[in-house]
Every structure is written in structure tokens, then in C-alpha cells.
């Protein structure tokens, strides 16, 4: 493997990670959160006892992957949006009509998961199933 190619690849990945961190610090902020959370490259989980504000997570997905979503709003108001790399919503909802579903990923890239809550209690569990 060409060392210049490897350096460009590592530099590109580092730039994407820095951009994701800056985005999450500037745009996605929690005003108040009481509960537990777990986030990694394949999962986004919140067990919310009380939340007001916005929380975000980013996942790098490939075409053919599937997101398995369990989303429950117990009280208050919550809105979940899952956005494709181009910013279009592949899912937007409150968790009241459909609480367990899958989202098929047709385009690879970095997807943004954004949860907005107002005096809310509930849970969200999103798992990536890789193809």
C-alpha cells in the first residue's frame, strides 16, 4: 500500500471525526438530562428519567446496513430525527405511533441521530446491523 495514500486516508478520517465532534459541541447540546446513556459506533441508547434539550449522535453507516430502533415516549414530548449524510430525514417521529421499527440504509456516510425532548421521560435504543 502506498504510504501517501495511507496518510491521506488517515488524515481524511481524522478530519471527519473532528468535524463530527465540533458539530456535536456546537449544535447538539443537552440543557438537562437525568438518566443513563451509551453511545458507540454501533449504538445510541438513552434511558431517560427526565430530559429537556437536544442530544445528538453520529454513526458511519454503509449502504445495506439497517438501524433497529426502539423508541418510547412515556411522558412529555420527544422527537427523533435520523438524517442522511445530505441532511434529509430518513426518519422523523415522536415514538408514539411507531415505537419499534427498522430503517434501511441506502446510502453510505455519516448519519446524524438527533433527539429533542421537553420535560420528557422514555427510552431510545438504536443499534446498527451491519450487512
C-alpha positions in Angstrom: 0.0 0.0 0.0 1.3 3.4 -0.9 2.3 5.4 2.2 1.0 8.7 0.7 -2.4 7.0 0.2 -2.4 5.8 3.8 -1.5 9.3 5.1 -4.4 10.8 3.1 -6.8 8.2 4.3 -5.9 8.7 8.0 -6.0 12.4 7.6 -9.4 12.2 6.0 -10.8 10.0 8.8 -9.3 12.4 11.4 -10.9 15.4 9.7 -14.3 13.6 9.7 -14.0 12.8 13.4 -13.1 16.4 14.3 -16.0 17.8 12.2 -18.4 15.4 14.0 -17.1 16.5 17.4 -17.4 20.2 16.5 -20.9 19.6 15.2 -22.0 17.8 18.4 -20.5 20.5 20.6 -22.0 23.4 18.7 -25.4 22.1 17.6 -26.3 19.2 19.9 -26.4 20.3 23.5 -28.3 19.0 26.4 -30.0 21.5 28.6 -30.9 19.0 31.3 -30.6 15.2 31.4 -31.3 12.7 34.2 -30.8 9.1 33.3 -28.2 6.9 31.6 -26.7 6.8 28.2 -24.5 4.7 26.0 -23.0 5.7 22.6 -20.6 4.0 20.3 -20.1 3.4 16.6 -22.9 0.8 16.5 -25.3 2.0 19.2 -27.2 5.0 20.7 -29.1 4.3 23.9 -30.7 6.7 26.3 -32.8 5.6 29.4 -34.4 9.0 30.2 -35.9 9.7 33.6 -36.1 13.4 32.7 -34.8 15.4 29.8 -35.2 18.8 28.2 -33.0 19.8 25.3 -31.3 18.2 22.4 -28.8 15.3 22.2 -27.1 14.0 19.0 -25.0 11.1 18.0 -23.3 10.3 14.7 -22.9 6.9 13.1 -20.9 6.0 10.0 -23.1 3.6 8.0 -22.8 1.8 4.7 -25.4 1.1 2.1 -27.2 -2.1 3.1 -26.9 -1.5 6.8 -30.1 -1.4 8.9 -30.9 0.6 12.0 -33.1 -1.2 14.5 -34.9 1.4 16.6 -36.9 1.0 19.8 -38.3 4.5 20.8 -40.7 5.1 23.6 -42.1 8.3 25.0 -43.6 7.9 28.5 -44.3 11.5 29.3 -43.5 14.9 28.0 -42.5 15.3 24.4 -39.7 13.8 22.3 -38.9 14.0 18.7 -36.3 11.7 17.0 -34.8 12.6 13.6 -32.4 10.4 11.7 -30.7 12.3 9.0 -28.8 11.0 6.0 -25.4 12.4 5.0 -27.1 15.0 2.7 -29.2 16.3 5.6 -32.5 14.8 4.5 -34.6 13.0 7.2 -34.8 9.2 6.8 -37.0 9.1 9.9 -38.8 11.8 11.9 -41.3 11.0 14.6 -42.4 11.1 18.3 -42.2 7.4 19.3 -46.0 7.4 20.0 -47.3 5.9 16.7 -44.4 3.6 15.8 -42.1 2.6 18.6 -40.2 -0.4 17.2 -39.1 -0.3 13.6 -36.1 -0.5 11.3 -34.5 2.0 8.9 -32.8 0.6 5.8 -29.7 2.5 4.8 -29.4 3.0 1.1 -26.5 5.5 1.0 -23.2 5.2 2.9 -21.9 8.0 5.0 -22.3 9.7 8.4 -25.8 9.7 9.7 -26.9 12.1 12.4 -29.3 11.0 15.1 -30.9 13.9 16.9 -33.3 13.6 19.9 -35.1 16.7 21.1 -37.0 16.4 24.4 -39.2 18.7 26.5 -39.8 17.6 30.1 -39.7 14.0 28.8 -39.4 10.5 30.2 -38.8 7.5 28.0 -36.1 5.5 26.2 -34.4 5.1 22.9 -32.3 2.2 21.7 -30.8 2.3 18.2 -28.5 -0.5 17.0 -26.7 -0.7 13.7 -26.9 -4.1 12.0 -24.0 -4.3 9.5 -24.5 -6.0 6.2 
